[in-house]
Structure formats: structure tokens, C-alpha cells
Amino acid sequence: MPSESGTPRRIPRHVAIIMDGNGRWAVNKGWPRLVGHRKGSERVKEIVRAAPGLGIEWLTVYAFSTENWKRSTEEVLGLMRLFQRYIQREAEALSAEGVRLRFIGDRRRLEPKLQDLMAWIEARTIRNTRLNLTVAINYGGRDELTRAARRLARRVAAGDLDPEALDETALDQALDTADMPDPDLVIRTSGETRVSNFLLWQAAYAEYEFTPVLWPDFTPETLADILHRYATRERRFGGVS
């Protein structure tokens, strides 16, 4: 994303992270997978606190995908309890640190209590501007695009939208991420080199970084090193330098 002066921004404005490796981290140590998820949630707090100092304005983290329901009932229920505790315990800190928290994904499958907590903390932090933190829960890029297409189709059927007016901007505004900037940098931890249905539309021109570090071991220093490498890349967006 060019800066106002027209020169490339060497610090990514928006960083998105696929937080992978919690379960493997725990299993490698002989512990239950949920221990890894708890350690991973502690790491989220560290990265959130470090992000503004590194120049990041928007941080999006992939917490639970539409495919993660395939995991064991014990793990899924444990993750849902972990999400609830995170919201309850971090509300004060996020407000004090100027962090705005919002969620993307289809909330309808989530427990009503968790949905209420999500709406509550979104309203509580809506005026914060130091860091925009977005958590993807029950999120999948294909699911998001399908839901956006349905919204637009309903508008066309109702006569509120001319089909000829359907363009990239119209679709962008129908997504969960409407009014958010596209990610400049997508990071995936744990050594996997796939995007796993994450921000398929939004990350069309993002830079990618795949690191072997498991998420519970991903420190602010690890993030700073990745940002340093990002600064050496030339982003042309299809043009010529």
C-alpha cells in the first residue's frame, strides 16, 4: 500500500496470521492439545501488545476455521471455552491499551453466550484506535464469499441493486471485512505452506511468509524479524518499478 507521499510503505499496515501448531507443540511435549491452545492464547496477547510498537495498525488472526468443527468434541468445546475466557479476561486490558476488537466469520453456529460476549466487547472497544484486532472465528474464505454472494443476490432480487452495478467494490463491501484494508502481509506458522481458506479475496496481493516456528513459540522478536524481511520486498501490484 503506497503511503500518502506515494512511496512504498516498508512496514505492513495490516498483518494477518494463520496461527498454526498449537496442538503439535503440546503433543511434542507429551501434553494434551488444549494445553497448546492455552499457550497459544497467551502468545496472542504478547503479539497484540507488541504490534503497535512495530508499526502495525491492523492485526487479523485465524482462530477457528469452518473446517475445524471436524476436530474432536473435546477440543472444539475446549476452544470455545478458551474464546469466552479470552474475551472476559482481556476486556479491560484491550480497552486500556486502545485496541479495537472485532470478529469475522459466521457466528450463527456459535453458542449464544459466546455470540453475546463477542457483540459486547465489539461495542465496548469500538472507539479504540491504537490497534485494530480482528479475530476470525468459524471463518472460511469460501464460506465468506458464498454468504456475500447471497447478500448481493437478495439485493438484486429485491430490486435494490442493478446487476450491472456488481463490481469488485460491491463484492468487497458485502464481505465480513467491509471497511477494513486488505492485508499487506500474511504469516503462517508451523512450517505448513498453504493458505487454508483464509482471506482468499482480501489477500490477493498480499506478501506471504511461511515460518517453521510453531505458534506458541512465535515471539514479538520473531514477528520483528519477519517485518524486517518484508521491508526488503518490492511490491509492484502488477506494475513495473
C-alpha positions in Angstrom: 0.0 0.0 0.0 1.7 3.3 -1.0 2.0 6.0 1.6 0.4 9.4 1.2 3.7 10.6 -0.3 3.5 8.0 -3.0 6.5 5.9 -1.7 6.0 2.3 -0.7 5.3 1.7 2.9 8.1 -0.5 4.3 6.1 -1.5 7.4 2.9 -3.5 6.7 -0.2 -1.7 7.8 -2.2 -4.9 8.1 -0.7 -8.2 9.1 -2.8 -11.4 9.1 -1.6 -14.5 10.8 -2.6 -18.2 10.5 -1.8 -19.3 14.0 -0.9 -22.9 13.4 0.9 -25.5 15.5 -0.7 -25.3 18.9 -1.7 -28.9 19.1 1.6 -30.2 17.7 3.5 -28.0 20.2 1.7 -29.7 23.1 1.9 -33.2 21.7 5.6 -32.8 21.2 5.9 -32.2 24.9 3.6 -35.0 25.8 0.7 -32.7 26.9 -2.9 -32.6 25.8 -3.6 -30.5 22.7 -5.7 -28.0 24.7 -2.6 -27.1 26.7 -1.1 -25.9 23.4 -4.2 -23.8 22.6 -4.0 -22.2 26.0 -0.3 -21.4 25.4 -1.2 -20.0 22.0 -3.8 -17.7 23.5 -1.1 -16.3 25.8 1.1 -15.7 22.7 -1.8 -13.8 21.1 -1.7 -11.3 24.0 2.0 -10.8 23.6 1.8 -10.2 19.8 -1.2 -7.8 20.3 0.8 -5.7 22.8 3.9 -5.7 20.6 2.1 -4.9 17.3 1.6 -1.1 17.7 5.2 -0.6 18.6 6.2 -2.4 15.4 4.1 0.0 13.3 1.2 -2.4 12.7 -2.2 -0.8 12.6 -4.4 -3.8 11.8 -3.8 -7.3 13.0 -6.1 -10.2 12.0 -5.6 -13.7 13.5 -7.2 -17.0 12.3 -8.6 -18.6 15.5 -11.1 -21.2 14.3 -11.9 -22.2 10.7 -15.1 -23.6 9.3 -13.2 -26.8 8.9 -12.1 -27.0 12.5 -15.5 -28.5 13.5 -14.1 -31.8 12.3 -11.9 -32.0 15.3 -12.8 -33.9 18.4 -15.7 -32.7 20.5 -13.4 -32.2 23.5 -11.0 -30.0 21.5 -13.8 -27.9 19.9 -15.6 -27.4 23.3 -12.3 -26.5 24.9 -11.5 -23.9 22.2 -15.0 -22.3 22.6 -14.4 -22.0 26.4 -11.0 -20.6 25.7 -12.5 -17.9 23.4 -15.0 -17.0 26.1 -12.3 -16.7 28.8 -10.1 -14.6 26.5 -12.9 -12.0 25.9 -13.8 -11.9 29.6 -10.3 -11.6 30.9 -8.9 -9.3 28.2 -11.7 -6.8 28.0 -10.1 -4.4 30.5 -6.6 -4.7 29.0 -7.8 -4.2 25.4 -9.7 -1.1 26.4 -6.8 0.3 28.4 -4.3 -0.3 25.5 -6.5 1.3 22.9 -7.3 -2.0 21.0 -10.5 -2.3 19.0 -11.6 -5.9 18.8 -14.0 -7.3 16.1 -14.8 -10.7 14.7 -15.3 -12.1 11.2 -16.9 -15.4 10.3 -20.4 -16.9 10.5 -21.5 -16.6 14.1 -24.7 -18.5 13.8 -23.2 -21.8 14.7 -21.6 -20.5 17.9 -23.2 -20.7 21.3 -25.4 -17.8 22.2 -23.3 -16.9 25.2 -20.2 -16.6 23.1 -22.1 -14.6 20.4 -23.3 -12.2 23.2 -19.7 -11.8 24.5 -18.4 -11.1 21.0 -21.0 -8.4 20.5 -20.4 -6.9 23.9 -16.6 -6.5 23.5 -17.0 -5.2 20.0 -19.3 -2.4 21.3 -17.0 -1.7 24.3 -13.9 -1.3 22.2 -15.4 0.4 19.1 -13.8 3.8 19.7 -10.3 2.5 20.3 -7.8 3.3 17.5 -4.3 2.3 18.6 -4.7 -1.2 17.1 -7.5 -2.9 15.1 -7.6 -6.5 16.2 -9.8 -8.9 14.2 -10.3 -12.5 15.2 -11.6 -15.0 12.6 -14.0 -17.5 14.3 -15.9 -20.1 12.3 -14.4 -18.3 9.3 -13.6 -19.7 5.9 -12.8 -17.7 2.8 -15.1 -19.7 0.5 -17.9 -19.5 3.1 -17.5 -15.8 3.3 -17.7 -15.3 -0.4 -20.7 -17.5 -0.6 -22.5 -15.5 2.1 -21.5 -12.3 0.3 -22.9 -13.6 -3.0 -26.2 -14.4 -1.2 -26.5 -10.9 0.2 -25.9 -9.4 -3.2 -28.4 -11.8 -4.9 -31.1 -10.8 -2.4 -30.5 -7.2 -3.1 -30.8 -7.8 -6.9 -33.9 -9.9 -6.4 -35.4 -7.1 -4.3 -34.7 -4.5 -6.9 -32.2 -2.6 -4.7 -29.2 -3.4 -6.8 -28.7 -3.3 -10.6 -26.8 -6.5 -11.7 -24.7 -4.3 -13.9 -23.5 -2.4 -10.8 -22.0 -5.5 -9.4 -18.2 -4.9 -9.4 -15.3 -5.5 -7.1 -16.2 -2.7 -4.8 -19.8 -4.1 -4.3 -18.5 -7.5 -3.5 -15.8 -6.1 -1.2 -18.5 -4.3 0.8 -20.6 -7.4 1.1 -17.7 -9.3 2.8 -17.2 -9.7 6.6 -14.1 -7.4 6.2 -16.0 -4.5 4.7 -14.3 -1.2 5.5 -11.1 -3.0 6.5 -7.9 -2.6 4.5 -6.6 -5.7 2.7 -3.7 -7.5 4.4 -0.2 -6.5 3.3 1.4 -9.5 4.8 0.1 -12.9 5.7 2.1 -15.1 8.0 1.6 -18.8 8.6 3.4 -20.6 11.4 4.3 -24.3 11.9 6.0 -24.9 8.6 2.8 -25.5 6.5 2.8 -23.8 3.2 -0.9 -23.4 2.3 -3.4 -20.7 2.9 -6.1 -22.9 4.3 -9.1 -20.9 3.1 -8.0 -17.7 4.8 -8.9 -14.3 3.4 -9.0 -15.6 -0.2 -10.3 -12.4 -1.7 -8.5 -9.9 0.6 -5.1 -11.4 0.3 -4.9 -11.4 -3.5 -1.9 -9.1 -3.5 -0.5 -9.8 0.0 3.0 -10.9 0.6 3.3 -14.3 2.3 5.8 -15.6 4.9 5.8 -19.2 6.0 7.8 -19.9 9.1 8.6 -23.3 10.8 8.1 -21.8 14.2 5.0 -23.3 16.0 2.6 -20.6 17.2 3.2 -21.0 20.9 6.9 -20.2 20.2 6.2 -17.2 17.9 7.5 -14.2 19.8 7.5 -10.5 19.1 11.1 -10.9 18.1 10.1 -13.5 15.5 7.5 -11.0 14.2 10.0 -8.2 14.1 12.4 -10.4 12.0 9.6 -11.2 9.5 8.8 -7.5 9.2 12.5 -6.7 8.5 12.4 -9.2 5.6 9.1 -7.7 4.4 10.7 -4.3 4.2 13.2 -5.6 1.6 10.5 -6.8 -0.8 9.3 -4.7 -3.7 5.5 -4.7 -4.2 4.5 -3.7 -7.7 0.8 -4.7 -7.7 1.2 -5.8 -11.3 3.1 -2.7 -12.4 6.7 -2.0 -13.2 9.1 -0.5 -10.8 
